[in-house]
Amino acid sequence: MNAQITLPQAIALYIAAILGSGILFVSSGAATVAGPASLLSWIIMILFSFPLAYTFASLSRAFPDAGGAATFVRIAFGEHPGNLVGWFYFLTASVGQMIVAQTGAYYTASAFGLSAGETSLLACLILLLGGVSNHFGIRISGKVSLLFSSLLLGILLIAVVTTIPHVRPDQFSPFFANGPQAVGEAIVLIFWSFFGWEAICSLADRFARPEKDMVRSAMISAAITGAVFLALSFVTIGSGTYGSPETDSAPLGIMLGRSLGLAAQYATTVLAFIICTGTVNAYVASLAQLGYALSRDQAFPAWLQYQHPRTGTPTRVVWLVILFACAGIAVSTLFHVHFTQLLFIPNALGMVVYVLSMAAAVKIYRRLSLPWLSGLVSLVMLCAFIPFLGIHVMLPILVSILYILYKRKSMTRTIAIRRNGTRRGDGHADAT
């Protein structure tokens, strides 16, 4: 594969990966959890993103492999921890597609007044578009994805600038409206917006100058995304655009509609819908390859290895993800669970992926080297965040138990097949 990603392209890819769909709703969700003090949560996460991004970039530069985080963990700790990271990431991204699809659907519902049932059907339509396009090998090109991400960044800047006149000082008092502990709870929610540093790892071998541009692009991107996140959080709190299901679902559309009129809100809705559809398309493609690799390595059932004869797409994995996400949307609608209430699932599992990745960096790199120090700082901060998961910390433990049971059952089946084969061989030898 040709090495072609330049520094500007790398920065654009990082920004696209980090902004994603989370920027469309997390600022209001965090403000609902912690009030004005969510600004502290954002500052902490922004500062945390620098050593985290540096560590992932350093690992990618040293071990340019499509396996990404799972490869780093496998190198450091062996087969099973690497497989577990694969399981965690597969579930993180699968549940994440429910959230991404509902984000696009809720923006449309906010603009056009759709019912809960219609919103859910629209979210499933976004997922089905991602499933069908991947089944037939249709991909949204990188240039188109970057174009839409650039438009999103532009709309974010417009939303910030046009909302500043609506910012009122009294909205920032009392600062700790929901108590100091809410700062940590908001950090867990905000974590969704900082997934993506690991996503560029699989592209490391495509960088024109990985030894220079991997780390440099990560640091520049961290500064840009951090500034955007903080500015958006400031105007979200200052304008009071949070605290209700409507504002927590589509804050950008509401802010732009208030400042520039319905036309701006409709334009934001269309762009949000397209971005979320493109995000689902890209992540389903990535999950299909991950599911295939896990099946190949006997960490998933063997029947998931099936590939479409023309496109080579692992179509069974594609539809497993789509059906899982659609079922999740149906259940959440039935029990009136807002999609922001599902964030604890990918956040809890994703946080453990990051913990294991940073622990891998600490083990792999020479003591007191810069990657070792950044990995250690990131690891310590991640461990400080974990208590705020509360009871949700049980989720990665339960997934780990399921993995152990699956591997034990798989090993038992393999041993039984080998014994039966040996007996048939012995019987054949006796007969002769």
Phi, psi and omega per residue, in radians:
M1 nan 2.354 -3.071
N2 -1.228 2.391 3.064
A3 -1.442 1.937 -2.962
Q4 -2.381 -0.123 -3.074
I5 -1.399 2.047 3.125
T6 -1.576 3.065 -3.127
L7 -1.038 -0.880 3.116
P8 -1.042 -0.681 3.115
Q9 -1.158 -0.682 3.127
A10 -1.112 -0.737 3.104
I11 -1.080 -0.746 3.123
A12 -1.101 -0.719 3.116
L13 -1.106 -0.777 3.107
Y14 -1.063 -0.820 -3.121
I15 -1.079 -0.725 3.111
A16 -1.089 -0.718 -3.118
A17 -1.191 -0.660 -3.071
I18 -1.400 -0.775 -3.120
L19 -1.112 -0.935 3.063
G20 0.789 -2.534 3.118
S21 -1.581 -0.289 -3.076
G22 -1.067 -0.604 -3.116
I23 -1.120 -0.323 -3.090
L24 -1.317 -0.290 -3.086
F25 -2.565 -0.286 -2.971
V26 -1.199 -0.529 -3.120
S27 -1.047 -0.725 3.129
S28 -1.329 -0.641 3.113
G29 -1.088 -0.738 3.116
A30 -1.152 -0.674 3.118
A31 -1.150 -0.608 3.093
T32 -1.131 -0.652 -3.125
V33 -1.272 -0.807 -2.983
A34 -2.078 -0.037 -3.111
G35 1.170 -2.631 3.141
P36 -1.007 -0.466 -3.136
A37 -1.157 -0.195 3.078
S38 -1.104 -0.339 3.024
L39 -1.027 -0.687 3.081
L40 -1.110 -0.696 3.121
S41 -1.055 -0.753 3.131
W42 -1.145 -0.742 -3.141
I43 -1.078 -0.761 3.130
I44 -1.078 -0.805 -3.122
M45 -1.168 -0.624 3.111
I46 -1.141 -0.784 3.101
L47 -1.109 -0.677 3.127
F48 -1.126 -0.548 -3.055
S49 -1.148 -0.440 -3.101
F50 -1.195 -0.940 3.087
P51 -1.152 -0.566 3.119
L52 -1.122 -0.857 -3.136
A53 -1.106 -0.699 -3.140
Y54 -1.101 -0.726 -3.114
T55 -1.157 -0.821 3.127
F56 -1.090 -0.698 3.118
A57 -1.125 -0.695 3.129
S58 -1.153 -0.744 3.104
L59 -1.099 -0.730 -3.136
S60 -1.140 -0.654 3.127
R61 -1.171 -0.645 -3.108
A62 -1.421 -0.584 -3.085
F63 -2.278 1.262 -3.108
P64 -1.247 1.654 -3.072
D65 -2.449 2.540 -3.118
A66 -1.145 -0.291 -3.137
G67 -1.237 -0.342 3.072
G68 1.048 -2.278 -3.042
A69 -1.028 -0.684 -3.141
A70 -1.083 -0.629 3.110
T71 -1.132 -0.793 -3.134
F72 -1.038 -0.781 -3.103
V73 -1.206 -0.658 3.126
R74 -1.147 -0.698 3.106
I75 -1.092 -0.709 -3.067
A76 -1.407 -0.701 -2.943
F77 -2.168 -0.091 3.070
G78 1.858 -3.067 -2.983
E79 -1.094 -0.918 -2.992
H80 -1.184 -0.775 3.032
P81 -1.034 -0.651 3.090
G82 -1.113 -0.747 3.088
N83 -1.114 -0.687 3.125
L84 -1.078 -0.719 3.073
V85 -1.042 -0.675 3.071
G86 -1.070 -0.771 3.089
W87 -1.084 -0.842 -3.131
F88 -1.017 -0.808 -3.078
Y89 -1.202 -0.642 3.122
F90 -1.078 -0.795 3.126
L91 -1.217 -0.678 3.098
T92 -0.990 -0.885 -3.083
A93 -1.272 -0.550 3.125
S94 -1.161 -0.838 3.072
V95 -1.161 -0.619 3.108
G96 -1.013 -0.581 3.127
Q97 -1.184 -0.547 3.004
M98 -1.039 -0.790 -3.093
I99 -1.201 -0.750 3.137
V100 -1.087 -0.819 -3.124
A101 -1.094 -0.733 -3.142
Q102 -1.222 -0.500 3.063
T103 -1.063 -0.877 3.105
G104 -1.077 -0.683 -3.130
A105 -1.193 -0.695 -3.118
Y106 -1.210 -0.577 3.049
Y107 -1.092 -0.720 3.100
T108 -1.160 -0.729 3.135
A109 -1.102 -0.676 3.139
S110 -1.127 -0.663 -3.104
A111 -1.376 -0.623 -3.004
F112 -1.987 0.085 3.047
G113 1.163 0.773 3.131
L114 -1.353 2.675 3.071
S115 -1.349 2.979 -3.141
A116 -1.077 -0.719 3.133
G117 -1.139 -0.746 3.120
E118 -1.146 -0.638 3.107
T119 -1.118 -0.724 3.136
S120 -1.153 -0.723 3.104
L121 -1.101 -0.664 3.110
L122 -1.151 -0.697 3.090
A123 -1.084 -0.723 3.099
C124 -1.153 -0.587 3.088
L125 -1.110 -0.716 3.088
I126 -1.040 -0.757 3.125
L127 -1.136 -0.746 -3.132
L128 -1.134 -0.639 3.062
L129 -1.053 -0.734 3.092
G130 -1.137 -0.666 3.137
G131 -1.192 -0.829 -3.116
V132 -1.129 -0.779 -3.118
S133 -1.096 -0.669 3.114
N134 -1.290 -0.619 3.133
H135 -1.022 -0.705 -3.104
F136 -1.707 0.213 3.024
G137 1.314 0.392 3.131
I138 -1.544 2.192 -3.133
R139 -2.114 2.472 2.984
I140 -1.383 2.169 -3.046
S141 -1.119 2.701 3.133
G142 -1.036 -0.652 -3.121
K143 -1.154 -0.694 3.113
V144 -1.159 -0.746 3.112
S145 -1.053 -0.736 3.134
L146 -1.181 -0.582 3.098
L147 -1.100 -0.824 -3.136
F148 -1.167 -0.626 3.091
S149 -1.147 -0.646 3.081
S150 -1.142 -0.700 3.080
L151 -1.105 -0.690 3.105
L152 -1.087 -0.769 3.113
L153 -1.058 -0.703 3.097
G154 -1.102 -0.740 3.127
I155 -1.151 -0.642 3.092
L156 -1.057 -0.780 3.137
L157 -1.136 -0.699 3.093
I158 -1.112 -0.734 3.137
A159 -1.080 -0.724 3.134
V160 -1.127 -0.861 -3.073
V161 -1.116 -0.783 -3.072
T162 -1.328 -0.303 -3.140
T163 -1.587 -0.302 -3.129
I164 -0.919 -0.718 3.103
P165 -1.085 -0.326 -3.130
H166 -1.625 -0.033 -3.139
V167 -1.321 2.282 -3.137
R168 -2.136 2.346 -3.115
P169 -1.016 -0.587 -3.092
D170 -1.157 -0.297 3.117
Q171 -1.212 -0.262 -3.105
F172 -1.702 0.176 -3.136
S173 -2.303 2.359 -0.084
P174 -1.251 2.513 -3.037
F175 -1.158 -0.847 3.114
F176 -1.649 1.126 -3.045
A177 -1.067 -0.602 -3.109
N178 -1.950 0.322 3.118
G179 1.590 2.705 -3.125
P180 -1.080 -0.566 -3.105
Q181 -1.119 -0.387 -3.139
A182 -1.154 -0.375 3.095
V183 -1.076 -0.784 3.103
G184 -1.156 -0.679 3.116
E185 -1.130 -0.654 3.098
A186 -1.190 -0.594 3.099
I187 -1.026 -0.744 3.127
V188 -1.075 -0.722 3.108
L189 -1.151 -0.785 -3.099
I190 -1.115 -0.417 -3.120
F191 -0.891 -0.553 3.135
W192 -0.994 -0.623 -3.104
S193 -1.333 -0.184 -3.083
F194 -1.913 0.109 2.959
F195 -1.257 2.443 3.099
G196 2.418 -0.359 3.122
W197 -1.092 -0.527 3.141
E198 -1.423 -0.293 -3.034
A199 -1.181 -0.516 -3.100
I200 -1.429 -0.188 -3.119
C201 -0.963 -0.691 -3.078
S202 -1.236 -0.188 3.136
L203 -1.756 0.128 -3.037
A204 -1.011 -0.629 -3.101
D205 -1.320 -0.043 3.132
R206 -1.793 0.010 3.111
F207 -1.310 2.375 3.116
A208 -1.161 -0.682 3.125
R209 -2.345 1.267 -3.057
P210 -1.073 -0.573 -3.090
E211 -1.139 -0.410 3.130
K212 -1.886 -0.765 -2.925
D213 -1.490 -0.386 -3.132
M214 -1.027 -0.952 -3.088
V215 -1.280 -0.752 -3.090
R216 -1.069 -0.793 -3.135
S217 -1.136 -0.627 3.120
A218 -1.135 -0.727 -3.120
M219 -1.198 -0.732 3.118
I220 -1.128 -0.731 3.138
S221 -1.128 -0.689 3.119
A222 -1.068 -0.684 3.135
A223 -1.179 -0.760 -3.114
I224 -1.165 -0.887 -3.112
T225 -1.134 -0.634 3.111
G226 -1.074 -0.776 3.125
A227 -1.092 -0.728 3.142
V228 -1.135 -0.823 3.133
F229 -1.015 -0.805 -3.075
L230 -1.164 -0.746 3.129
A231 -1.109 -0.748 -3.140
L232 -1.149 -0.693 3.100
S233 -1.083 -0.731 -3.128
F234 -1.048 -0.846 -3.100
V235 -1.294 -0.510 3.084
T236 -1.090 -0.816 3.132
I237 -1.233 -0.829 -3.076
G238 -1.108 -0.493 3.123
S239 -1.649 -0.046 3.126
G240 1.213 0.489 -3.110
T241 -1.551 1.130 3.101
Y242 -2.916 2.971 3.039
G243 1.782 0.000 3.102
S244 -2.431 2.771 3.120
P245 -0.994 -0.614 -3.117
E246 -1.174 -0.869 -3.112
T247 -1.230 -0.578 -3.137
D248 -1.293 -0.302 -3.130
S249 -1.565 -0.644 -3.045
A250 -2.526 1.062 -3.067
P251 -1.119 -0.658 -3.136
L252 -1.094 -0.770 3.123
G253 -1.079 -0.722 -3.140
I254 -1.159 -0.763 -3.132
M255 -1.125 -0.759 -3.138
L256 -1.230 -0.626 3.086
G257 -1.118 -0.682 3.123
R258 -1.194 -0.645 -3.061
S259 -1.526 -0.691 -2.993
L260 -2.077 -0.077 3.106
G261 1.783 3.054 -3.052
L262 -1.119 -0.563 -3.125
A263 -1.032 -0.717 3.121
A264 -1.172 -0.671 3.111
Q265 -1.140 -0.717 3.112
Y266 -1.120 -0.718 3.128
A267 -1.103 -0.721 3.100
T268 -1.113 -0.680 3.133
T269 -1.081 -0.810 -3.140
V270 -1.084 -0.776 -3.132
L271 -1.145 -0.730 3.116
A272 -1.073 -0.719 3.120
F273 -1.087 -0.794 -3.126
I274 -1.144 -0.759 -3.126
I275 -1.108 -0.743 -3.137
C276 -1.177 -0.653 3.085
T277 -1.136 -0.754 3.094
G278 -1.128 -0.661 3.112
T279 -1.115 -0.765 3.093
V280 -1.063 -0.776 3.130
N281 -0.991 -0.812 -3.083
A282 -1.207 -0.757 -3.078
Y283 -1.282 -0.587 3.074
V284 -1.130 -0.680 3.074
A285 -1.066 -0.749 3.130
S286 -1.164 -0.737 3.134
L287 -1.142 -0.609 3.115
A288 -1.063 -0.755 3.125
Q289 -1.203 -0.678 3.114
L290 -1.131 -0.791 3.131
G291 -1.077 -0.708 3.089
Y292 -1.078 -0.776 -3.130
A293 -1.128 -0.717 3.122
L294 -1.147 -0.649 3.090
S295 -1.174 -0.736 3.114
R296 -1.056 -0.661 -3.117
D297 -1.550 0.212 3.074
Q298 1.147 0.434 3.043
A299 -1.696 -0.209 3.041
F300 -2.246 2.840 3.107
P301 -0.997 2.526 -3.051
A302 -1.125 -0.496 -3.070
W303 -1.184 -0.253 3.104
L304 -1.343 -0.086 3.132
Q305 -1.346 -0.188 -3.095
Y306 -0.994 2.351 3.124
Q307 -2.122 2.513 3.106
H308 -1.046 2.279 -3.043
P309 -1.074 -0.469 -3.112
R310 -1.662 -0.799 -3.035
T311 -1.643 -0.330 -3.092
G312 1.320 0.181 -3.138
T313 -1.362 2.331 3.035
P314 -1.251 1.403 -2.961
T315 -1.124 -0.526 3.126
R316 -1.162 -0.632 3.076
V317 -1.174 -0.718 3.129
V318 -0.968 -0.882 -3.065
W319 -1.341 -0.429 3.000
L320 -1.072 -0.807 3.137
V321 -1.126 -0.802 -3.091
I322 -1.117 -0.835 -3.127
L323 -1.148 -0.662 3.083
F324 -1.062 -0.811 -3.103
A325 -1.189 -0.718 3.113
C326 -1.112 -0.720 3.092
A327 -1.097 -0.701 3.109
G328 -1.094 -0.707 3.104
I329 -1.123 -0.739 3.132
A330 -1.076 -0.765 -3.133
V331 -1.163 -0.758 -3.131
S332 -1.129 -0.618 3.085
T333 -1.190 -0.751 -3.133
L334 -1.042 -0.680 -3.092
F335 -1.773 0.246 3.067
H336 0.966 0.802 3.099
V337 -1.718 2.050 3.124
H338 -1.235 2.562 -3.032
F339 -1.081 -0.460 3.107
T340 -1.182 -0.372 3.101
Q341 -1.340 -0.160 3.117
L342 -1.610 -0.119 -3.039
L343 -1.077 -0.426 -3.107
F344 -1.086 -0.451 -3.099
I345 -1.214 -1.038 3.113
P346 -1.159 -0.560 -3.118
N347 -1.180 -0.734 3.128
A348 -1.134 -0.817 -3.126
L349 -1.219 -0.722 3.139
G350 -1.135 -0.615 3.124
M351 -1.109 -0.668 3.117
V352 -1.206 -0.636 3.046
V353 -1.008 -0.763 3.140
Y354 -1.191 -0.672 3.100
V355 -1.040 -0.849 -3.121
L356 -1.150 -0.636 3.128
S357 -1.158 -0.745 3.129
M358 -1.217 -0.636 3.068
A359 -1.108 -0.638 3.088
A360 -1.099 -0.724 3.131
A361 -1.109 -0.718 3.133
V362 -1.096 -0.636 -3.136
K363 -1.342 -0.648 -3.028
I364 -1.332 -0.738 -2.978
Y365 -1.507 2.701 3.122
R366 -1.104 2.389 -3.116
R367 -0.967 2.323 3.102
L368 1.280 0.076 2.983
S369 -1.270 2.852 -3.097
L370 -1.069 -0.794 3.094
P371 -1.083 -0.629 3.112
W372 -1.133 -0.772 -3.131
L373 -1.154 -0.771 -3.136
S374 -1.158 -0.652 3.080
G375 -1.123 -0.702 3.141
L376 -1.164 -0.797 3.111
V377 -1.040 -0.786 3.128
S378 -1.103 -0.727 -3.139
L379 -1.103 -0.767 3.133
V380 -1.099 -0.760 3.138
M381 -1.151 -0.706 3.101
L382 -1.077 -0.748 3.112
C383 -1.115 -0.534 3.088
A384 -1.260 -0.504 3.139
F385 -1.358 -0.544 -2.987
I386 -0.973 -0.711 3.129
P387 -0.997 -0.449 -3.131
F388 -1.322 -0.141 3.005
L389 -1.205 -0.424 -3.137
G390 1.109 -2.375 -3.111
I391 -1.144 -0.334 -3.115
H392 -1.187 -0.229 3.093
V393 -1.142 -0.287 3.102
M394 -1.225 -0.367 -3.066
L395 -1.070 -0.924 3.096
P396 -1.100 -0.500 3.074
I397 -1.160 -0.751 3.119
L398 -1.126 -0.712 3.120
V399 -1.126 -0.677 3.101
S400 -1.086 -0.709 3.112
I401 -1.129 -0.730 3.104
L402 -1.081 -0.696 3.110
Y403 -1.101 -0.785 3.138
I404 -1.065 -0.784 3.138
L405 -1.115 -0.710 3.133
Y406 -1.101 -0.817 -3.121
K407 -1.144 -0.648 3.120
R408 -1.131 -0.772 3.125
K409 -1.124 -0.692 3.134
S410 -1.133 -0.731 3.125
M411 -1.158 -0.691 3.128
T412 -1.088 -0.741 3.132
R413 -1.127 -0.731 -3.140
T414 -1.102 -0.760 3.132
I415 -1.096 -0.727 -3.139
A416 -1.109 -0.720 3.128
I417 -1.114 -0.732 3.133
R418 -1.137 -0.699 3.123
R419 -1.119 -0.738 3.124
N420 -1.113 -0.676 3.105
G421 -1.131 -0.693 3.123
T422 -1.137 -0.731 -3.132
R423 -1.123 -0.717 3.123
R424 -1.113 -0.664 3.121
G425 -1.138 -0.723 3.116
D426 -1.130 -0.712 3.136
G427 -1.110 -0.712 3.120
H428 -1.146 -0.670 -3.141
A429 -1.185 -0.687 3.139
D430 -1.145 -0.653 -3.099
A431 -1.168 -0.516 -3.128
T432 -1.516 nan nan
